[in-house]
Structures are given as structure tokens and as C-alpha cells.
Amino acid sequence: MGMRKNLVLMVLVTALVLALAPSVQAQDVEEVWDYEGDYDDEIEVTVDATTKADPGDDIEVTVSGEAQDDLENVTMDFWIEGSSEEGDERWESDGEEVLYRDDLEDGDDFDEEFEFEIPVDTDFGMVLGHITCEWDFLIDTDEYEEHTFDIVFPMTYVQGAISEEDFEELQDDYNDLQEDYTGLIAERDNIQNLYNSLSSDYNSLTDTYDSLQSSHNSLETEYTNLSNSYDDLQGDYNSLNSEHNSLQADYDALELSYEAAAAYTTYTYILAATTVIFVITTIIFATRKSSSI
């Protein structure tokens, strides 16, 4: 804000000595300014105005232009500024709306004419034009970026008497101030470019953060689901392990019983075989004894 005020004051002071001449003719209308700012590939603006006037005169101003791209919510205002009381006082006219929240397609043009009165107590020198404009520019699907400019420029020379010596002195002062003004404009443009670059980096980092945050939330949900599944599986494992231990105990008991039963069966077979052999032997001995008698 401080830089903008300084720029306005500097232009106001320097413009008071621009193109001073002892003889002039009033009511010449010609182009006094055209837009060559940061976004001149999006909108073209030209101001034609009365270039010479006397205090108390009405001057004509035409603001025209053409959209160089599709723009939305275009708002443009114009007014004039000057000084009185030998530079001790500043004045400005009421603002005029050139456009108000208009949507312009590429190639759409506009042309508005206005009339302003130069106050009768205006100092000789330059009256300044002041134009502001803002619009929304589509940079991505459903994503807009606001672009603006705010420019003050020399417009109409108010006639007055001045000596050649004073004129040359004022011209030298003007040249010095114009050089300072040009430097400040370049500095402003560099800051604007830096801001645009940082803004782009910020938007990129914000998108990356949002993407990582979304991935984090997704992984966190997946982790919670897996943790719940793990708890369920751990419960099932503990239950099956307990059942396995119980079945193992039953199996061990049955195995002992089986081994005892197998041993008993073996002993029974041995006893039966022994008994059969004993009976057969007894029969053989009995038979032999009968034969010998």
C-alpha cells in the first residue's frame, strides 16, 4: 500500500511538468494511454482523452478495449486526479464504471465515453487518469485466479503561464523523477513476478499436501481394519490352540490306553498258545502211554 501511494504521488508530481508549452490549442482528443501490464495477453485497454484544456473546461474521455481471453467478473473503474493551491491540495473526480462484474469472451470489446469537469482552481500542468481493473481468469478446471491492475498516467494538460527557464528546470526535475518512477515500476514488476512464482509453488505444495493427507487417511483406515482383523484372528488362534491342547491331552490318554490294551492282548495270545501247546503235549504223552501198555 505504501509503495502504491508513493507511485501515485510521484506520477502526480512528475506529470505536472510533462509536455509543458507556452502555446496550446484546447480540445485535442487523442490516445493518452494503453495497457501494457502483467496480464496484457488477457485484456487490452486504451484511453483516449482531451489532451489540453483550461480550468473549468469539460474534457472527454473514452475507455475502450477488447478481451484477449475468456474472462469473468470483470470490473473496471475510471476517474481523474489533479492538484490545486500550487500542489498543496489534491482533488479527484467521482469514479465512473466502465465495466461491472461483466463476463467477457475472447474477442468481446467495450467502448464507454465519459465527461469530466476540470475544477476552476486546478493548478496548471497535467491532470492524471486513474484506472483500476480486476477479473477472474480460469487457470484450471473450476479454479480461478484473480488478476488486477491499478494505473495512474498523465492525461490532460491544463494550460498556464510559465517561463522558459522555469520550464527547463521543471523538465530536468521531471526527467529525474521519471527515472525514479521507472525504477519503482520495474521493482514492482519483479515483486509481482516473485509473488506469482511463490503463489504457484504454494498452490503446488498445497495440492501435494492434500494428496499426501488423503493417502495418510486411507492408510490409517486400512491399518485400523487390518488391526481389527489381526485381533479377530488372534482370538480365533487362541481358541483353536486351546482346543488343540485339549485334543492332544485326549489323544495322549487314548494312546496310553491303546498301549495297555495292546500289551494285554499280546499276553493273552501267549497264554492261549502256551495252553494249546500244553494240551497237545499232554495228548501226545497220553497216547504214547496207552500204546506201550
Secondary structure, 3 states (H helix, E strand, C coil): CHHHHHHHHHHHHHHCCCCCCCCCCCCCEEEEEECCCCCCCCEEEEEEEECEECCCCEEEEEEEEEECCCEEEEEEEEEEEEEECCCCEEEECCCEEEEEEEEECCCCEEEEEEEEECCCCECCEEEEEEEEEEEEEEEECCEEEEEEEEEEEEEEEECCCCCHHHHHHHHHHHHHHHHHHHHHHHHHHHHHHHHHHHHHHHHHHHHHHHHHHHHHHHHHHHHHHHHHHHHHHHHHHHHHHHHHHHHHHHHHHHHHHHHHHHHHHHHHHHHHHHHHHHHHHHHHHHHHHHHHC
